[in-house]
């Protein structure tokens, strides 16, 4: 049975009424009882962005919370393990508990931190982000992030050709077309209602620039919560699209002649007394503080290496390397520049409260993307860097042309590699080796093979 938007109750999770364990975190069993949960997906995300899970019955919830659940790490893929290594044990974070009865009645999920032999596993993206956010906290800063989730809804013809799921979505400039949005009403509203039932604050759902491309937004939160929600939302969009006979893909560039799918991140830094970004007296006119400008400068200084993390596939560079699309614009930056409310820049400043990083795409792992970006920005603050005047110049640094170029930049950058190695050494080297292997495997293959590999990978 497919649930419609009107079928969904508002499911605010219990907070102060939920019992706490010795560590002060919410009790999974109490959360499960309060939401009529019968099964829990214990989820962790590998370095490639794949959500991995075991389905745990509620009768075993106490064991899940106290002992976690074991995985053969090598089988999960991209987790820095070989077949002989000990199990990854996924320890749940009860604060991430999310009931999802709109997928299956009685189902919930919880995000987990993988451990090996009792210690957090340094190759686990969620563990990496936690370490980087700890470094920000040492500087008296917390990080808030908003994420824009873009994707295509597609189907395959009998001959295997990939096509837009909505056969009437054919106009040259379909962005924001009310008719195209209306035809996908049931899908879009089911996702919107799901987000709002969880208290995420979905505030807009629109048709994007490519035929068959959509975006659904939710309110910003602390960096870890937003990264968890990106993984959860991709899962929800995928499975609810499948219920309607469609495939949702976050692949950066599934169609050569259409705009690719980004994952834009809106970032801000906060201190105990409020946001560290706004400054009404900003002489450069963007309403930003010197802290914000140093943060921007750090991201720009590490942009080429950063691309290896926020645009981590061969297909990513078909998006950023595109020179034209059927709509007339690519909406993907090619140089490390910043400016005001101008979507052609790598870093856009919509207002004095945040900056928008536009270089990332739908294949990015949200934990790694946030970790590497925050580390780059913090380096700018530590070094008191200045990004110069807003706007680009002909001499602005060009972003990497291919995944291989991005890996060269990444491995040469101690700040970005340091972010990946934040929980332990060897992760950056391992990540780069995986991506180099991917490059040499895919860069000369036919398009259909690439699509088959990437279509449902993220």
N, C-alpha and C positions, 0 to 999 in steps of 0.2 A: 504494500500500500504506500502510495506517495502522499506525504503530508503537505497540505497547502499552508500558506501564511496564516490564515485565520484559525488553523488548528493548534497553533503554538501558544502555550501559556507563557507568561513572564516568569522566569526561573531565577530570581535573585538568590544567590548562594548565601547560606547562613554564615555569619561572621562571629559576632560576639557570643552567640549562643552555642557555637560548636566547641566541644571539649578540646583541650590542647594536650599534646604530649609533653614529655620532659623538655624537649627542645623549644617548646612554645609554638609549634606549628599546628594547624588545624588537624582534626582527627578525621581520617578518611572514612572510617566506619560511620561516623555521625553524618558526614556529608552525603554518603551513599543513602543512608536511611532517610534523610531530609528530602532527597530528590527521587525517591523510589527507584534507585539504580539497582540493576540486577547483574550487570557485567561492566567491567572497567577495562578500557584499552590502556595498558601501561606503555607509554610512547617515549621513545628517544629518537633523535634525528642524527643521521650520520653526516660525515663531512661533505658528502655530495648533496645533502638536503633531503634525502629519502627518509620519511617517517617510518620507523620500525616499531612493532608493537607485539605484545602478547595479550590475549583476551583472558581476563581474570574474573572468575565468578565472585560475587559479593560475599559468598561464604568464606572466601580466602582473603578478605580485605585486610584483616589484622596482620596476617603473614606478609602480605604485600607491603604494608607500611613499615613493618619492623625489619623484614629481611630482604625486600625487593624481589625481583624476578630475574632469572638468569637467561642469558642469550649466548650463543656461539658467535663471538664478535666477528670472526672472519666471514661467516655466512651473511652477516648483516651488510657487509661491504663498506669500504672506505672508513674503517675505524682503527687502522693502525695495528691490526692483529693478523697472525698467521694461524693455520689450523691447530697447531699444538698449544696455543696460548690458553690461559685460564678463562673461565666465563666472564663476560661482562654482566654485572649485576645492576639492573636498573632500579635505583632508589627513588620513589615518587616524591614530588614536591606537592604536598596537599593544597598549597595555595593556588596551584594551577588547575585544580579539579574542575572539570567542565562537563555538565550533563548534556548529552546530545540525543534526546529521544526523537528528534526529527529525522535522525538517520535510522535508528532502530529503537523501538520502545524499550526503556529500561537501560539504555547504553549511556556510558560516560567515558571520558578519557582523562588522563592525568599525565603531565609531562614529568620525565624522570631524568636524573643525573646518573649516567653509567659509572660504576665503580669496578675496580679489579683488585681482588684480594684486600678489600676494605678501604681502598683509597680512591678518590675521584680520578677518573681516567682522563689523562691530559689530551687525548684525541677527541673527546666528546665536545661538540660545539657549544652546548649549554654550559658546560664547565668552563670553557674558554671565556665566554662572555662574562660569566660570574667573576672570573679573575680580573678581567679588564675593568669592569665596573667597580671592583674593589680598589683598583689603582686610582680611579676617579674619586672615590670616596676619601682616599688618603689625602687628596688635595682639597677636600671640603666640598666636592661637587657631586651632584647626582645628574643622571642623564635621562631625558624624556625623548621618546621617539614616536613619530607617526609614520605609517607605511601605506602606500598606495598599491593596491593589488590589481594588476591588469592581466587579462587572460582572453583566449579565444574559445568559442564554442564551435566545435567541428563535428563532422561525420565523415564516413568513407563511402564512396560509391561502390558498386559491385566490382568494378575493375581495380579497386584499391585507391583510387584518387582521393586525396584529401579535399574536402570542400566545406564551406560555411554551413553550419547546421540550419540556419534560416535561409532557405533558397531565395527569399525575396529581398534579402539584405545585399543589394548589388550596387548602390549608388556610388558615385565617385568620391563624394565627401559625406560619409555616413555619420560623422561625429555628432553626437547629441540628437540624432534624428528621433523624434517622438514616436514615429510609427515603428521603427526598429526596436525601440525599447518596449513598446506595448506588446509586440509579438512575443517577446521573451518575458512577459510580465510574470508568469507563474514561476519561472526559474529565479528571476531577480528578486521577487518578493519573498520567496521561500528562504533565500539566503539572508535577505534583510531582516526578516522576522526572526530567524535563528540568531543573528547577531544581537538584535535588540532584546530578545528573551534572555540573553546572557549578560545584558547590561553593558555591552561594548559601545553603544552609541553610534550605530550606523546612521550616517547623515546624508548620504547621496549614493545613487546607483545610476550609472550612465553608459551609453554607447560611446566607445572610444573611436579613435581615428581610422582604424582598419575595419573592413567588413567582417562581422562576426566577433568583434573585440569589445570587451566590457570592462568596467572598473567599478569596484564596490569599496566604499571607504568607511572607516570607523575611527572613533576618537583616539587621540594619542594617549600614551600612558608611560610608565617607566619602561626603560629599554628592554628588560627581561620579559615583562608582561606582553609588550608588543611583539617581540620575537616569538613567544609562545603562541600568540594569537595569529600571527602570519602562518605558522605551520598548521594550526587548527583550521584556519579559514581555507587554506588551499585544500586540505582534506575534505572539508564540508562542501566546497564548491565542486570538487571532483565527484564525490559520491552522489550528491544531489543531482548533478548533471547526468550521471549515469542512470539514475532512476527515470530520467526523461529521454533516454536513448541517445544522449549526446556525450561527447568527450570534451572536458575542459582541459586546456593545455596552457601552461605558464611558460612554454618554450619561447625564448626571446624572439625568434624570427621564423615562424612556421611557413610564412608565405613571402616569397622574394619581393613581390611588388606592393606589399602592405607595410604599414608602420609596425614595428616590433613592440613587444610587451616589456615595459620597464617595471622596476620595483623602486619607486622614488621614496627616499627616507627624509622625513622632516625632523631635524634635531635641535635640541636646546639643552643648555646647562643650567642647573639650579643650585643655589645655596640655601641655607636654612631660612634666610630672610626673603627668598623669592628668586625669580629668574635672573641669571647673570648676563642675559643678552641685551635687553633694551637700554637705550640711552637716547633720550629726547634731544640731547645737545650734540649728537653726532655730527661733526663737521663734514663728513662725506655724504650725508644726506640719506642714509639707509636706516637710521634709527638704532644703530648697533653700538654696543660697548667695545672697548679695546679688547676685552676678553673674547668677545664674539669674533672680532677681526683676527685675533691670533689663532682661534680655533679654525676659522676659514683658511688662514694661511697654512696651517699644518696640513689640512686636507689637500689643498692644492699642491703643496710641496711633495706629498706622497701619492698624488693622484694616479700616476702610471702603475705603481705597485698595487695600489688599492684596487685598480680595475681587475687584477687577477683574482680578487676575492669577491667583488660585487658583480663581476661579469665573467663567471668562471667556466664557460663552455666555448667550444669552437663556434657554435651557433651564435653566441653573444656578439661576435665581431662581424657577423653579417648584419646585425642591427646597428652597431655603432659605426660600421664602415659604409653603410648605405648612403648614397648621394641623392636619391629621389625615391618617392613612393607614388602610388596612384593618386593620393590625396594632395600631393605637392610638398609635403614636409616629412622629415624623419623623426623629429622630436627627440633625437638622441645626440648628445654633445660629442664633439670630436677633438676639443681642446680643453685644457685645464684652466678655465676662466670662471669669474664670478661677477654677478651684477644684481640689479634690483629685481623687480617683478618681470623677468625676461626669461622665457623658457628655453632659450638657445644656449644658456650657460650651463657649465658643469655644476656650479653651485648657484642656485637662485635664492634671492632674499625677498620673499613675499611681503614681509613686514619685519618690525624690529624684534619679534618674539622668537624667530626660528630661522634656520637655513634649510634649504631643500637640496639634497644630493640627487642629481638626475642621471648619474652614470650607471647605476645598478639596473639589473634586469630580472625577469621572472625566474631565472635559474639560480639566483643567489640564495645561499643559505642565510636566513635572517640573523642567526646568532653570530656567524662569522662576519657578516656584513656590518653589523652594529659594532662588534668588537674591534675590527680593523679600522673603521671610520673614527670611532672614539679615540683609539690609540693615536691615530694620525693627528686629530685635533688637539689632544692633550700635549703632544709633542710641540705643536705650534705655540701653545700657551707656555710650556716650560721654557722654550727658546725665545719667547716674546717676538715671534715672527710677525711681519706686516705683509698683507697680501697686495699692497699697492692700491692704486685707484680702481674703483669698479670698472668693469668692462674689459674686453679682450683686445689684444693687439695681434698683428700678423706674426709676431714672434712668440706668442703664447704656446706653451708646450703642447705638442700633439699627443693624444692618448694612444696607447698601443694599437697596432693594426691587426694583430692576431693574438690568440691565446698564448702562443709561444713567446711573442714579444712581452706580453703581460707577465709571464712566468719569469722571464729574464729580469724584468724590473722588480718583481716581487722578491726574488732571491737575493737581489743586490740591495734591498732596503731593510736595514736592521729594525726599523720601527714596525713595519708591517709584519715581518717575520717574527718580531718579538711579540706582537699581538697574538699570532697563531700559536706561539710557543709559551703563552702566558701561564699555562698550567703545567708545563713540562717541556723539555727539549725534544726536537725531532719532528714535531708536527708540521712545521712549515716546509721542511725538506720533503717529508712524505707527501704533503698536499701538492707541492710543485711537481713531484715525480708522477703522481697520478694524472695531473693536468697535461704534462708533457706527453705522457703515453696516449692520452685522449687526443691530443693534437695530431700526433703522427698516425694515429689510427683513422681519424675521421677527415682530415683536411682535404684529402683527395678523393673521397668516396662520393658516390652518387647521392643526390639529394634525398631520394626515397629511403635509403639506408639511414641517413642522418635523422630524418623525420621519425622513422620507426624507433630509433634509439632514444630520442629526446621527447617524443610527443607526450608521454605520460610519466616522465621521470621525476617531475618536480611537484 
